[in-house]
Amino acid sequence: MFSKEVLVSNQVGLHARPATFFIQKANEFKSGIWVEKDERRVNAKSLLGVLSLGITRGVTITIIAEGPDEEQAVNALVELISSNFAE
């Protein structure tokens, strides 16, 4: 298992368009991937799951992965969030 914390700093947080990009990126990996916020953990490959967390600007989330490409998956998703989804 591999995990990292990341601060969401883009304008709208992880909603609508950014959430779609996040899920598309997560689905590129074989590992099981989860997003955790305030003790709640959801599947990072599920749009409804990610949206249900209500991740807004300024929130720190944890990305957790377990599987053959866990480290690459977490790093790619952290990089995507850190880049503010190229906004």
Secondary structure, DSSP 4 states (H G I P E B T S, - for coil): -EEEEEE--STT-SSHHHHHHHHHHHTTSSSEEEEEETTEEEETT-HHHHHHT---TT-EEEEEEESTTHHHHHHHHHHHHHTGGG-
